[in-house]
Amino acid sequence: MKLHRVYALVVRYMYLYRRSLPRMMEIFYWPFLDLVIWGFITVYLMKFQAQIPGVVTFFLGALILWDILFRAQQGVTISFLEEIWARNLMNLFASPLKPSEFLAATMVMSVLKVIAVSVVMVVCAGLFYSYNIFVIGMWLIPFVLNLVMTGWIIGVLTTALIMRFGQEAEVLAWSMVFLFQPISCVFYPMEVLPGWLKAIAWVNPAAHVFEGMRAVINNSGEPIAHLGWAAGLNVLFLGIVIGAFHWTFELCKERGLLVRIGE
């Protein structure tokens, strides 16, 4: 892997955001809108604070962490779509750039997006609702790292599907992550799920992160076990989807499918 190629691709994607209002809205406006809507819902629920203790910490904390996962996934997938929309996919892979270098660049972009979105949401949560995400403490660091990895997993999987099935699969760039939301237990504990769905949620790394977050907020113990499960599952699934991406890339190259994407 050549770092200068990864750097060049990251710079290319960053230039796309200059003077592009729709792209800037993706980073700043939509996360802000999510926070405002859910924030005011949370303010309303505070009237029932006696029946629902810690409602602000639960909802706003979960919302910010979920948006980290979502933007990590978008950073990978949208970068691939940018090449399709610019009809640059063939030029890109006709160059010495390796698929692994392309994935590395998209993952760097996802981290940059996560940082930008997180700053916006943390600042707005503090200004609008006097909420401080850092009440979670040092556990916030492993929570965020695991959610970014989960976002990469979904993003690489989505990218592989779009590469294989073409433009008709582009909608997955925005919808795929929400297929995982019900089993991620973002706003509710895993115990409310039916048995068969709980078994599926147990192998979802994001579910362990949100379970760990609730454990910290409730002071019901350290989330070491959940973080261990999340990290182990993330490493396993990330290895699988990266392997699947390389396999799909070679398949599409052999069948000439890369030429047809975006036409």
C-alpha positions as CSV (number, residue, x, y, z in Angstrom):
1,M,0.0,0.0,0.0
2,K,1.4,3.4,-1.0
3,L,0.4,6.2,1.3
4,H,0.9,8.9,-1.3
5,R,-1.9,7.3,-3.4
6,V,-4.2,7.2,-0.4
7,Y,-3.4,10.8,0.4
8,A,-4.0,11.9,-3.2
9,L,-7.5,10.3,-3.2
10,V,-8.4,11.8,0.2
11,V,-7.4,15.3,-1.1
12,R,-9.5,14.7,-4.3
13,Y,-12.6,13.9,-2.1
14,M,-12.0,16.9,0.1
15,Y,-11.9,19.2,-2.9
16,L,-15.4,18.0,-3.8
17,Y,-16.7,19.7,-0.7
18,R,-15.4,23.1,-1.6
19,R,-18.2,25.5,-2.7
20,S,-20.7,22.5,-2.8
21,L,-23.7,23.4,-0.6
22,P,-25.4,20.0,-1.0
23,R,-22.3,18.2,0.2
24,M,-21.8,20.6,3.1
25,M,-25.4,20.1,4.1
26,E,-24.7,16.3,4.4
27,I,-22.1,17.1,7.0
28,F,-23.6,20.0,8.9
29,Y,-27.3,20.6,8.1
30,W,-28.8,17.1,8.4
31,P,-27.0,16.1,11.6
32,F,-28.1,19.4,13.1
33,L,-31.7,18.9,12.0
34,D,-31.7,15.4,13.5
35,L,-30.4,16.8,16.8
36,V,-33.0,19.6,16.9
37,I,-36.0,17.3,16.2
38,W,-34.9,14.5,18.6
39,G,-33.8,17.1,21.1
40,F,-37.2,18.8,21.3
41,I,-38.8,15.4,21.6
42,T,-36.4,14.7,24.5
43,V,-37.3,18.1,26.1
44,Y,-41.0,17.0,25.9
45,L,-40.2,13.6,27.5
46,M,-38.4,15.4,30.3
47,K,-41.9,16.2,31.7
48,F,-42.1,12.5,32.5
49,Q,-38.6,12.5,34.1
50,A,-39.9,10.7,37.2
51,Q,-41.2,7.8,35.1
52,I,-38.3,7.8,32.7
53,P,-35.1,8.7,34.6
54,G,-32.1,9.9,32.6
55,V,-34.1,10.4,29.4
56,V,-31.9,13.3,28.1
57,T,-28.7,11.3,28.5
58,F,-30.2,8.2,27.0
59,F,-31.8,9.8,23.9
60,L,-29.3,12.5,23.0
61,G,-26.3,10.3,23.8
62,A,-27.7,7.5,21.6
63,L,-28.5,9.9,18.8
64,I,-25.0,11.3,18.7
65,L,-23.4,7.9,18.8
66,W,-25.8,6.6,16.1
67,D,-24.9,9.5,13.8
68,I,-21.2,8.6,14.2
69,L,-22.0,5.1,12.9
70,F,-24.1,6.5,10.1
71,R,-21.5,9.1,8.9
72,A,-18.7,6.5,9.1
73,Q,-20.8,4.3,6.7
74,Q,-21.6,7.3,4.4
75,G,-17.9,8.3,4.3
76,V,-17.0,5.0,2.6
77,T,-20.1,4.5,0.4
78,I,-20.5,8.1,-0.9
79,S,-16.8,8.3,-1.8
80,F,-17.4,5.3,-4.2
81,L,-20.6,6.9,-5.6
82,E,-18.7,10.1,-6.3
83,E,-16.5,8.2,-8.7
84,I,-19.6,6.7,-10.3
85,W,-21.3,10.1,-10.7
86,A,-18.1,11.5,-12.2
87,R,-17.8,8.5,-14.5
88,N,-14.3,8.2,-13.2
89,L,-14.4,4.6,-11.9
90,M,-12.5,3.1,-14.9
91,N,-9.9,5.8,-14.9
92,L,-9.4,5.3,-11.2
93,F,-8.8,1.6,-11.3
94,A,-6.9,1.8,-14.6
95,S,-4.3,3.7,-12.6
96,P,-1.8,2.0,-10.3
97,L,-4.3,2.5,-7.4
98,K,-5.0,-0.8,-5.6
99,P,-8.5,-1.6,-4.2
100,S,-6.9,-1.7,-0.7
101,E,-5.6,1.9,-1.2
102,F,-9.1,3.0,-2.4
103,L,-10.7,1.5,0.7
104,A,-8.1,3.1,3.0
105,A,-8.8,6.5,1.4
106,T,-12.6,6.1,1.9
107,M,-12.0,5.1,5.5
108,V,-9.9,8.2,6.1
109,M,-12.7,10.3,4.6
110,S,-15.2,8.6,6.9
111,V,-13.1,9.5,9.9
112,L,-12.9,13.1,8.8
113,K,-16.7,13.2,8.3
114,V,-17.2,11.7,11.7
115,I,-15.0,14.3,13.3
116,A,-16.8,17.2,11.6
117,V,-20.3,15.9,12.4
118,S,-19.4,15.0,16.0
119,V,-18.1,18.6,16.6
120,V,-21.3,20.0,15.2
121,M,-23.6,17.7,17.2
122,V,-21.7,18.0,20.5
123,V,-21.6,21.8,20.3
124,C,-25.3,22.1,19.3
125,A,-26.3,19.7,22.0
126,G,-24.5,21.8,24.6
127,L,-25.9,25.1,23.3
128,F,-29.5,24.0,22.8
129,Y,-30.0,21.4,25.6
130,S,-27.1,21.9,27.9
131,Y,-26.1,18.3,27.2
132,N,-22.6,17.1,27.6
133,I,-21.8,13.8,25.8
134,F,-18.6,13.5,27.9
135,V,-20.6,12.5,30.9
136,I,-20.1,9.0,29.5
137,G,-16.4,9.5,30.5
138,M,-13.4,7.7,29.0
139,W,-15.7,4.9,27.8
140,L,-16.7,7.3,25.0
141,I,-13.4,6.6,23.2
142,P,-13.8,2.8,22.7
143,F,-17.5,3.4,22.0
144,V,-16.7,5.7,19.1
145,L,-13.9,3.6,17.7
146,N,-16.2,0.5,17.6
147,L,-19.0,2.4,16.0
148,V,-16.6,3.8,13.3
149,M,-15.5,0.3,12.6
150,T,-19.1,-0.9,12.4
151,G,-19.8,2.0,9.9
152,W,-16.8,0.8,7.8
153,I,-18.2,-2.7,7.7
154,I,-21.6,-1.6,6.5
155,G,-20.0,0.9,4.1
156,V,-17.6,-1.6,2.5
157,L,-20.5,-4.2,2.2
158,T,-22.7,-1.6,0.6
159,T,-19.9,-0.5,-1.8
160,A,-19.4,-4.2,-2.9
161,L,-23.1,-4.6,-3.6
162,I,-23.2,-1.4,-5.6
163,M,-20.2,-2.5,-7.6
164,R,-21.7,-5.9,-8.3
165,F,-25.3,-4.8,-9.1
166,G,-24.7,-1.3,-10.5
167,Q,-26.9,1.8,-10.3
168,E,-30.0,0.0,-9.3
169,A,-28.3,-0.7,-5.9
170,E,-27.3,2.9,-5.3
171,V,-30.2,3.4,-3.0
172,L,-28.5,1.1,-0.5
173,A,-26.0,3.9,0.2
174,W,-28.7,5.6,2.2
175,S,-30.9,2.7,3.3
176,M,-28.5,-0.2,4.2
177,V,-27.5,1.2,7.5
178,F,-31.1,1.5,8.6
179,L,-31.6,-2.2,8.0
180,F,-29.3,-2.6,11.0
181,Q,-30.9,0.0,13.2
182,P,-33.6,-2.3,14.7
183,I,-31.0,-4.8,15.8
184,S,-28.6,-2.1,17.0
185,C,-30.7,-1.3,20.0
186,V,-30.0,2.4,19.7
187,F,-32.9,3.8,21.8
188,Y,-34.0,0.7,23.7
189,P,-32.3,-2.2,25.5
190,M,-31.7,-5.6,23.8
191,E,-33.9,-7.3,26.4
192,V,-37.1,-5.9,24.8
193,L,-36.4,-7.8,21.5
194,P,-38.1,-11.1,20.9
195,G,-35.8,-14.1,21.4
196,W,-35.0,-14.8,17.8
197,L,-34.2,-11.2,17.1
198,K,-32.2,-10.9,20.2
199,A,-29.9,-13.7,19.0
200,I,-29.3,-11.7,15.8
201,A,-28.7,-8.5,17.7
202,W,-26.1,-10.3,19.8
203,V,-23.8,-10.6,16.8
204,N,-24.2,-7.0,15.9
205,P,-21.3,-5.0,17.2
206,A,-23.3,-1.7,17.4
207,A,-25.8,-3.4,19.8
208,H,-23.0,-4.1,22.3
209,V,-21.9,-0.5,22.1
210,F,-25.3,0.9,22.9
211,E,-25.8,-1.7,25.6
212,G,-22.5,-0.6,27.1
213,M,-23.5,3.1,26.9
214,R,-26.7,2.3,28.9
215,A,-24.7,0.4,31.4
216,V,-22.4,3.4,32.0
217,I,-25.3,5.8,32.2
218,N,-27.2,3.6,34.7
219,N,-24.0,3.0,36.7
220,S,-24.7,-0.7,36.4
221,G,-21.1,-1.8,35.9
222,E,-18.3,-1.4,33.5
223,P,-19.1,-2.3,29.9
224,I,-15.9,-4.4,29.4
225,A,-17.7,-7.5,28.2
226,H,-19.8,-5.6,25.7
227,L,-16.8,-3.8,24.4
228,G,-14.9,-7.1,24.1
229,W,-17.8,-8.5,22.0
230,A,-18.0,-5.4,19.9
231,A,-14.3,-5.3,19.1
232,G,-14.1,-9.0,18.4
233,L,-17.1,-8.9,16.1
234,N,-15.9,-5.8,14.3
235,V,-12.5,-7.3,13.6
236,L,-14.1,-10.5,12.3
237,F,-16.7,-8.8,10.1
238,L,-14.3,-6.1,8.8
239,G,-12.0,-8.9,7.6
240,I,-14.8,-10.7,6.0
241,V,-16.3,-7.7,4.1
242,I,-12.9,-6.5,2.9
243,G,-12.2,-10.0,1.6
244,A,-15.7,-9.9,-0.1
245,F,-14.9,-6.5,-1.6
246,H,-11.7,-7.7,-3.2
247,W,-13.5,-10.8,-4.5
248,T,-16.3,-8.7,-5.9
249,F,-13.8,-6.3,-7.5
250,E,-12.0,-9.2,-9.2
251,L,-15.3,-10.7,-10.4
252,C,-16.5,-7.4,-11.8
253,K,-13.2,-6.8,-13.5
254,E,-13.3,-10.2,-15.2
255,R,-16.9,-9.8,-16.3
256,G,-16.4,-6.2,-17.5
257,L,-19.0,-4.9,-15.0
258,L,-16.9,-1.9,-13.9
259,V,-17.2,-0.4,-17.4
260,R,-21.0,-0.5,-17.2
261,I,-21.4,1.1,-13.7
262,G,-22.7,4.7,-14.1
263,E,-23.5,4.3,-17.8
